[in-house]
Amino acid sequence: MRLILRILGTWLIGLALVLLVVDGTKSLAANAVVYTSLADLWMQVHPPSLDAVAGFFESRFFAALLDAALKAVLDYPAFAVFGLPGIALALAGRAPRRERFLRQDQI
């Protein structure tokens, strides 16, 4: 299980770094801080699925709450949306430290 968490975390961190480089290049070209929101990235990749997710949330019981949460997440920078869960998964998949405290003669 740890292997799967680490691999998935590494892929998400790699995707976040690619998105960060793209945003950095756009920022250098524009002489201003520019970032790609998750909604912009999703619209570039597959627009019908974004409409399908919005339609799915509208048919649920807490439609107003889900719609507000979806719009909030879609406004975040795409590199942060993929990078933060990637870091969390990579940390969750690391091996536990066995020797936390060492005696002086063990060094």
DSSP file (Angstrom, degrees, kcal/mol; ACC not computed):
  #  RESIDUE AA STRUCTURE BP1 BP2  ACC     N-H-->O    O-->H-N    N-H-->O    O-->H-N    TCO  KAPPA ALPHA  PHI   PSI    X-CA   Y-CA   Z-CA
    1    1 A M     >        0   0    0      0, 0.0     4,-2.3     0, 0.0     5,-0.2   0.000 360.0 360.0 360.0 -38.4    0.0    0.0    0.0
    2    2 A R  H  >  +     0   0    0      1,-0.2     4,-2.5     2,-0.2     5,-0.2   0.884 360.0  54.6 -62.7 -36.4    2.9    2.3    0.8
    3    3 A L  H  > S+     0   0    0      2,-0.2     4,-2.5     1,-0.2    -1,-0.2   0.919 108.1  48.2 -62.9 -43.6    4.3    1.8   -2.7
    4    4 A I  H  > S+     0   0    0      1,-0.2     4,-2.6     2,-0.2     5,-0.2   0.911 112.0  49.7 -63.6 -42.5    1.0    2.8   -4.3
    5    5 A L  H  X S+     0   0    0     -4,-2.3     4,-2.5     1,-0.2    -2,-0.2   0.909 112.8  46.8 -62.9 -42.0    0.8    5.9   -2.1
    6    6 A R  H  X S+     0   0    0     -4,-2.5     4,-2.4    87,-0.2    -2,-0.2   0.898 113.3  47.8 -68.7 -40.0    4.3    6.9   -3.0
    7    7 A I  H  X S+     0   0    0     -4,-2.5     4,-2.3     2,-0.2    -2,-0.2   0.941 114.7  45.4 -65.9 -46.4    3.9    6.3   -6.7
    8    8 A L  H  X S+     0   0    0     -4,-2.6     4,-2.3     1,-0.2    -2,-0.2   0.906 114.3  49.4 -63.7 -41.5    0.6    8.3   -6.8
    9    9 A G  H  X S+     0   0    0     -4,-2.5     4,-2.3    -5,-0.2    -1,-0.2   0.894 110.4  50.4 -63.1 -40.5    2.1   11.1   -4.7
   10   10 A T  H  X S+     0   0    0     -4,-2.4     4,-2.4     2,-0.2    -2,-0.2   0.897 110.3  49.6 -66.1 -40.4    5.2   11.3   -6.9
   11   11 A W  H  X S+     0   0    0     -4,-2.3     4,-2.4     2,-0.2    -2,-0.2   0.910 111.9  48.1 -64.1 -42.1    3.1   11.5  -10.1
   12   12 A L  H  X S+     0   0    0     -4,-2.3     4,-2.3     2,-0.2    -2,-0.2   0.897 112.0  49.0 -66.8 -38.8    0.9   14.2   -8.6
   13   13 A I  H  X S+     0   0    0     -4,-2.3     4,-2.2     2,-0.2    -2,-0.2   0.903 111.2  50.8 -65.8 -40.2    4.0   16.2   -7.5
   14   14 A G  H  X S+     0   0    0     -4,-2.4     4,-2.1     2,-0.2    -2,-0.2   0.911 110.6  48.2 -62.7 -42.6    5.5   15.8  -11.0
   15   15 A L  H  X S+     0   0    0     -4,-2.4     4,-2.4     1,-0.2    -2,-0.2   0.900 110.8  52.0 -63.4 -40.5    2.3   17.0  -12.6
   16   16 A A  H  X S+     0   0    0     -4,-2.3     4,-2.2     1,-0.2    -2,-0.2   0.888 108.7  50.4 -63.9 -38.6    2.3   20.0  -10.2
   17   17 A L  H  X S+     0   0    0     -4,-2.2     4,-2.2     2,-0.2    -1,-0.2   0.894 109.6  50.4 -67.3 -39.0    5.9   20.9  -11.1
   18   18 A V  H  X S+     0   0    0     -4,-2.1     4,-2.2     2,-0.2    -2,-0.2   0.936 112.5  47.0 -62.6 -45.3    5.1   20.8  -14.8
   19   19 A L  H  X S+     0   0    0     -4,-2.4     4,-2.4     1,-0.2    -2,-0.2   0.864 110.6  53.0 -64.3 -35.6    2.1   23.1  -14.2
   20   20 A L  H  X S+     0   0    0     -4,-2.2     4,-2.3     2,-0.2    -1,-0.2   0.884 108.4  49.5 -67.3 -38.5    4.3   25.3  -12.1
   21   21 A V  H  X S+     0   0    0     -4,-2.2     4,-2.4     2,-0.2    -2,-0.2   0.907 110.9  50.1 -65.9 -41.4    6.9   25.6  -14.9
   22   22 A V  H  X S+     0   0    0     -4,-2.2     4,-2.2     1,-0.2    -2,-0.2   0.929 112.9  46.2 -62.2 -44.8    4.1   26.5  -17.4
   23   23 A D  H  X S+     0   0    0     -4,-2.4     4,-2.2     1,-0.2    11,-0.4   0.868 111.2  52.8 -66.1 -36.1    2.7   29.1  -15.1
   24   24 A G  H  X S+     0   0    0     -4,-2.3     4,-2.3     2,-0.2    -1,-0.2   0.892 108.8  49.5 -65.5 -39.2    6.2   30.5  -14.4
   25   25 A T  H  X S+     0   0    0     -4,-2.4     4,-2.0     2,-0.2    -2,-0.2   0.913 111.6  48.6 -65.1 -42.6    6.8   30.8  -18.2
   26   26 A K  H  X S+     0   0    0     -4,-2.2     4,-1.8     1,-0.2    -2,-0.2   0.880 111.0  51.6 -63.5 -37.8    3.5   32.6  -18.6
   27   27 A S  H  X>S+     0   0    0     -4,-2.2     5,-1.3     7,-0.3     4,-1.1   0.893 109.0  49.6 -67.8 -39.7    4.4   34.9  -15.7
   28   28 A L  H  <5S+     0   0    0     -4,-2.3     3,-0.2     1,-0.2    -1,-0.2   0.887 112.1  48.6 -65.3 -37.8    7.8   35.8  -17.2
   29   29 A A  H  <5S+     0   0    0     -4,-2.0    -1,-0.2     1,-0.2    -2,-0.2   0.833 117.2  40.8 -70.6 -31.6    6.2   36.5  -20.6
   30   30 A A  H  <5S-     0   0    0     -4,-1.8    -1,-0.2     2,-0.3    -2,-0.2   0.525  99.6-130.9 -94.5  -5.9    3.5   38.7  -19.1
   31   31 A N  T  <5S+     0   0    0     -4,-1.1     2,-0.3    -3,-0.2    -3,-0.2   0.824  81.4  81.5  55.1  33.4    5.8   40.5  -16.5
   32   32 A A  S   <S-     0   0    0     -5,-1.3     2,-0.6    -6,-0.2    -2,-0.3  -0.967  96.4 -83.6-155.6 162.4    3.1   39.7  -13.9
   33   33 A V        +     0   0    0     -2,-0.3     2,-0.4    -3,-0.1    -9,-0.1  -0.634  52.3 175.7 -76.2 118.8    2.1   36.8  -11.8
   34   34 A V        +     0   0    0     -2,-0.6     2,-0.3   -11,-0.4    -7,-0.3  -0.986   5.3 178.0-125.8 132.1   -0.1   34.5  -13.9
   35   35 A Y        -     0   0    0     -2,-0.4     2,-0.6    -9,-0.1   -15,-0.1  -0.978  28.3-124.1-133.8 151.9   -1.4   31.2  -12.8
   36   36 A T        -     0   0    0     -2,-0.3    42,-3.0   -17,-0.2    43,-0.3  -0.820  28.1-140.9 -93.0 120.9   -3.7   28.6  -14.5
   37   37 A S  B  >  -A   77   0A   0     -2,-0.6     4,-2.2    40,-0.3     5,-0.2  -0.343  23.6-111.1 -75.6 163.9   -6.8   27.8  -12.4
   38   38 A L  H  > S+     0   0    0     38,-2.0     4,-2.6    36,-0.3     5,-0.2   0.857 118.9  56.1 -63.6 -34.4   -8.1   24.3  -12.2
   39   39 A A  H  > S+     0   0    0     35,-2.1     4,-2.3    37,-0.2    -1,-0.2   0.910 107.6  47.9 -64.6 -42.0  -11.1   25.4  -14.2
   40   40 A D  H  > S+     0   0    0     34,-0.3     4,-1.6     2,-0.2    -2,-0.2   0.914 113.8  47.0 -64.4 -42.6   -9.0   26.7  -17.1
   41   41 A L  H  X S+     0   0    0     -4,-2.2     4,-1.9     2,-0.2    -2,-0.2   0.917 112.3  49.6 -64.8 -43.0   -6.9   23.6  -17.1
   42   42 A W  H  X S+     0   0    0     -4,-2.6     4,-2.6     1,-0.2    -2,-0.2   0.879 109.1  52.5 -64.8 -38.2  -10.0   21.4  -17.1
   43   43 A M  H  < S+     0   0    0     -4,-2.3    -1,-0.2     1,-0.2    -2,-0.2   0.832 110.3  48.8 -67.5 -30.9  -11.5   23.3  -19.9
   44   44 A Q  H  < S+     0   0    0     -4,-1.6    -2,-0.2     2,-0.2    -1,-0.2   0.855 118.0  39.6 -73.7 -35.3   -8.4   22.8  -22.0
   45   45 A V  H  < S-     0   0    0     -4,-1.9    -2,-0.2     1,-0.2    -3,-0.2   0.962 138.1 -16.5 -82.1 -54.8   -8.3   19.1  -21.3
   46   46 A H    >X  -     0   0    0     -4,-2.6     4,-0.9    -5,-0.2     3,-0.7  -0.597  55.4-178.0-157.6  86.8  -11.9   18.0  -21.5
   47   47 A P  H 3> S+     0   0    0      0, 0.0     4,-1.6     0, 0.0     3,-0.5   0.839  80.6  60.8 -60.8 -37.6  -14.8   20.5  -21.3
   48   48 A P  H 3> S+     0   0    0      0, 0.0     4,-2.0     0, 0.0     5,-0.1   0.847 100.5  55.8 -62.8 -29.6  -17.7   18.1  -21.4
   49   49 A S  H <> S+     0   0    0     -3,-0.7     4,-2.3     2,-0.2     5,-0.2   0.852 103.3  54.3 -70.9 -31.6  -16.6   16.3  -18.3
   50   50 A L  H  X S+     0   0    0     -4,-0.9     4,-2.2    -3,-0.5    -1,-0.2   0.913 109.9  47.2 -65.5 -41.4  -16.6   19.6  -16.3
   51   51 A D  H  X S+     0   0    0     -4,-1.6     4,-2.4     2,-0.2    -2,-0.2   0.874 110.9  52.6 -65.3 -36.8  -20.2   20.1  -17.4
   52   52 A A  H  X S+     0   0    0     -4,-2.0     4,-2.2     2,-0.2    -2,-0.2   0.900 109.7  47.8 -66.2 -40.7  -21.0   16.5  -16.4
   53   53 A V  H  X S+     0   0    0     -4,-2.3     4,-2.3     2,-0.2    -2,-0.2   0.911 112.4  49.2 -66.6 -41.7  -19.6   17.0  -13.0
   54   54 A A  H  X S+     0   0    0     -4,-2.2     4,-1.7     1,-0.2    -2,-0.2   0.904 112.2  48.6 -63.5 -41.0  -21.5   20.3  -12.5
   55   55 A G  H  X S+     0   0    0     -4,-2.4     4,-0.9     2,-0.2    -2,-0.2   0.870 109.8  52.3 -66.0 -37.2  -24.7   18.5  -13.6
   56   56 A F  H >< S+     0   0    0     -4,-2.2     3,-0.6     1,-0.2     4,-0.2   0.916 109.8  48.4 -63.8 -43.5  -24.1   15.6  -11.3
   57   57 A F  H >< S+     0   0    0     -4,-2.3     3,-1.2     1,-0.2    -1,-0.2   0.836 105.7  58.7 -67.3 -31.4  -23.6   18.0   -8.3
   58   58 A E  H 3< S+     0   0    0     -4,-1.7    -1,-0.2     1,-0.2    -2,-0.2   0.762 102.3  54.7 -68.5 -23.7  -26.8   19.9   -9.2
   59   59 A S  T << S+     0   0    0     -4,-0.9    -1,-0.2    -3,-0.6    -2,-0.2   0.431  92.6  94.6 -89.5   1.4  -28.8   16.7   -8.9
   60   60 A R  S X  S-     0   0    0     -3,-1.2     3,-0.7    -4,-0.2     6,-0.0  -0.393  86.2-109.1 -91.3 170.1  -27.6   15.9   -5.3
   61   61 A F  T 3  S+     0   0    0      1,-0.3     2,-0.8    -2,-0.1     3,-0.3   0.913 116.7  42.8 -66.6 -46.3  -29.3   16.8   -2.1
   62   62 A F  T 3> S+     0   0    0      1,-0.2     4,-2.7     2,-0.1    -1,-0.3  -0.411  74.1 149.4 -95.8  56.3  -26.8   19.5   -1.0
   63   63 A A  H <>  +     0   0    0     -2,-0.8     4,-2.4    -3,-0.7    -1,-0.2   0.878  68.6  49.0 -62.1 -41.7  -26.6   21.1   -4.5
   64   64 A A  H  > S+     0   0    0     -3,-0.3     4,-2.0     2,-0.2    -1,-0.2   0.913 114.4  45.3 -66.6 -41.3  -25.9   24.6   -3.3
   65   65 A L  H  > S+     0   0    0      2,-0.2     4,-2.3     1,-0.2    -2,-0.2   0.915 114.9  47.4 -67.8 -43.2  -23.2   23.5   -1.0
   66   66 A L  H  X S+     0   0    0     -4,-2.7     4,-2.5     2,-0.2    -2,-0.2   0.880 111.3  51.4 -66.4 -37.4  -21.6   21.2   -3.5
   67   67 A D  H  X S+     0   0    0     -4,-2.4     4,-2.3    -5,-0.2    -1,-0.2   0.907 111.0  47.7 -65.7 -41.3  -21.7   23.9   -6.2
   68   68 A A  H  X S+     0   0    0     -4,-2.0     4,-2.0     2,-0.2    -2,-0.2   0.898 113.2  48.2 -65.8 -40.0  -20.0   26.4   -3.9
   69   69 A A  H  X S+     0   0    0     -4,-2.3     4,-2.3     2,-0.2    -2,-0.2   0.904 111.5  50.1 -67.2 -40.6  -17.3   23.9   -3.0
   70   70 A L  H  X S+     0   0    0     -4,-2.5     4,-2.4     1,-0.2    -2,-0.2   0.920 111.2  48.2 -63.9 -43.4  -16.8   23.0   -6.7
   71   71 A K  H  X S+     0   0    0     -4,-2.3     4,-0.9     1,-0.2    -1,-0.2   0.869 111.0  51.7 -66.0 -35.2  -16.4   26.7   -7.7
   72   72 A A  H  X S+     0   0    0     -4,-2.0     4,-0.6     2,-0.2     3,-0.5   0.929 112.6  44.4 -66.1 -44.3  -14.0   27.3   -4.8
   73   73 A V  H >< S+     0   0    0     -4,-2.3     3,-0.9     1,-0.2   -35,-0.3   0.873 109.8  56.0 -68.4 -36.3  -11.8   24.4   -5.8
   74   74 A L  H 3< S+     0   0    0     -4,-2.4   -35,-2.1     1,-0.2   -36,-0.3   0.717 102.4  57.4 -69.6 -19.4  -11.9   25.3   -9.5
   75   75 A D  H 3< S+     0   0    0     -4,-0.9    -1,-0.2    -3,-0.5    -2,-0.2   0.654  87.2  96.2 -84.0 -15.8  -10.6   28.8   -8.7
   76   76 A Y  S << S-     0   0    0     -3,-0.9   -38,-2.0    -4,-0.6   -37,-0.2  -0.334  92.1 -89.7 -70.1 155.0   -7.4   27.5   -7.0
   77   77 A P  B  >  -A   37   0A   0      0, 0.0     4,-1.8     0, 0.0     3,-0.5  -0.414  33.1-129.3 -62.9 141.3   -4.2   27.3   -9.0
   78   78 A A  H  > S+     0   0    0    -42,-3.0     4,-1.8     1,-0.2     5,-0.3   0.855 105.6  57.3 -64.5 -35.8   -3.9   23.9  -10.7
   79   79 A F  H  > S+     0   0    0    -43,-0.3     4,-2.1     1,-0.2    -1,-0.2   0.850 108.6  46.9 -66.1 -31.4   -0.4   23.3   -9.4
   80   80 A A  H  > S+     0   0    0     -3,-0.5     4,-1.9     2,-0.2    -1,-0.2   0.864 107.6  55.7 -75.7 -35.6   -1.6   23.6   -5.8
   81   81 A V  H  < S+     0   0    0     -4,-1.8    -2,-0.2     1,-0.2    -1,-0.2   0.865 120.2  31.4 -65.4 -35.2   -4.6   21.4   -6.4
   82   82 A F  H  X S+     0   0    0     -4,-1.8     4,-1.2     2,-0.1    -2,-0.2   0.789 118.8  54.2 -90.5 -30.5   -2.4   18.6   -7.6
   83   83 A G  H  X S+     0   0    0     -4,-2.1     4,-2.5    -5,-0.3     5,-0.2   0.906 102.8  52.1 -74.9 -42.8    0.7   19.4   -5.5
   84   84 A L  H  X S+     0   0    0     -4,-1.9     4,-2.2     1,-0.2    -1,-0.2   0.933 113.1  43.1 -65.4 -46.9   -0.7   19.4   -2.0
   85   85 A P  H  > S+     0   0    0      0, 0.0     4,-2.7     0, 0.0    -1,-0.2   0.868 112.8  56.1 -64.5 -31.8   -2.4   16.0   -2.2
   86   86 A G  H  X S+     0   0    0     -4,-1.2     4,-2.4     2,-0.2    -2,-0.2   0.918 108.4  45.9 -63.3 -43.1    0.7   14.7   -3.9
   87   87 A I  H  X S+     0   0    0     -4,-2.5     4,-2.3     2,-0.2     5,-0.2   0.915 113.2  50.4 -64.6 -42.6    2.9   15.8   -1.0
   88   88 A A  H  X S+     0   0    0     -4,-2.2     4,-2.1     1,-0.2    -2,-0.2   0.908 112.6  46.2 -63.3 -42.0    0.4   14.3    1.5
   89   89 A L  H  X S+     0   0    0     -4,-2.7     4,-1.6     2,-0.2    -1,-0.2   0.900 111.9  50.8 -68.4 -39.6    0.3   11.0   -0.3
   90   90 A A  H  < S+     0   0    0     -4,-2.4     4,-0.3     1,-0.2    -2,-0.2   0.895 113.0  45.9 -64.7 -39.1    4.1   10.8   -0.6
   91   91 A L  H >< S+     0   0    0     -4,-2.3     3,-0.8     1,-0.2    -1,-0.2   0.868 110.9  52.8 -70.4 -35.7    4.4   11.5    3.1
   92   92 A A  H 3< S+     0   0    0     -4,-2.1    -1,-0.2     1,-0.2    -2,-0.2   0.795 109.8  50.3 -68.9 -26.8    1.7    9.0    4.0
   93   93 A G  T 3< S+     0   0    0     -4,-1.6    -1,-0.2   -88,-0.2   -87,-0.2   0.441  85.2 110.5 -92.0   0.4    3.6    6.4    1.9
   94   94 A R  S <  S-     0   0    0     -3,-0.8     3,-0.1    -4,-0.3    -3,-0.0  -0.357  78.1 -96.6 -75.8 158.9    7.0    6.8    3.4
   95   95 A A        -     0   0    0      1,-0.1    -1,-0.1    -2,-0.0     2,-0.1  -0.458  43.2-106.5 -72.7 141.9    8.5    4.1    5.6
   96   96 A P        -     0   0    0      0, 0.0     2,-0.5     0, 0.0    -1,-0.1  -0.410  32.7-112.8 -69.2 145.4    8.2    4.7    9.4
   97   97 A R        -     0   0    0      1,-0.2     3,-0.2    -2,-0.1    -3,-0.0  -0.663  30.4-174.0 -79.7 126.4   11.3    5.7   11.2
   98   98 A R  S    S+     0   0    0     -2,-0.5     2,-1.0     1,-0.2     3,-0.2   0.859  73.1  51.2 -90.5 -38.9   12.4    2.9   13.5
   99   99 A E        +     0   0    0      1,-0.2    -1,-0.2     3,-0.0     3,-0.1  -0.733  58.7 152.1-105.3  86.5   15.3    4.6   15.4
  100  100 A R        +     0   0    0     -2,-1.0     2,-0.5     1,-0.2    -1,-0.2   0.900  69.6  34.6 -81.1 -42.0   13.9    7.8   16.6
  101  101 A F  S    S-     0   0    0     -3,-0.2     2,-0.4     0, 0.0    -1,-0.2  -0.961  72.7-166.6-118.7 127.3   16.1    8.2   19.7
  102  102 A L        -     0   0    0     -2,-0.5     2,-0.1    -3,-0.1     5,-0.0  -0.876  17.4-128.8-112.0 142.7   19.7    7.0   19.6
  103  103 A R    >   -     0   0    0     -2,-0.4     3,-1.3     1,-0.1     4,-0.4  -0.459  32.2-107.4 -79.4 163.4   22.0    6.5   22.6
  104  104 A Q  G >  S+     0   0    0      1,-0.3     3,-0.9     2,-0.2    -1,-0.1   0.838 118.1  53.9 -62.2 -35.0   25.4    8.1   22.4
  105  105 A D  G 3  S+     0   0    0      1,-0.2    -1,-0.3     2,-0.1    -3,-0.0   0.567  98.5  64.8 -80.3  -6.7   27.2    4.8   21.9
  106  106 A Q  G <         0   0    0     -3,-1.3    -1,-0.2     1,-0.2    -2,-0.2   0.577 360.0 360.0 -88.6  -9.9   25.0    3.9   18.9
  107  107 A I    <         0   0    0     -3,-0.9    -1,-0.2    -4,-0.4    -2,-0.1   0.461 360.0 360.0 -78.8 360.0   26.3    6.8   16.7
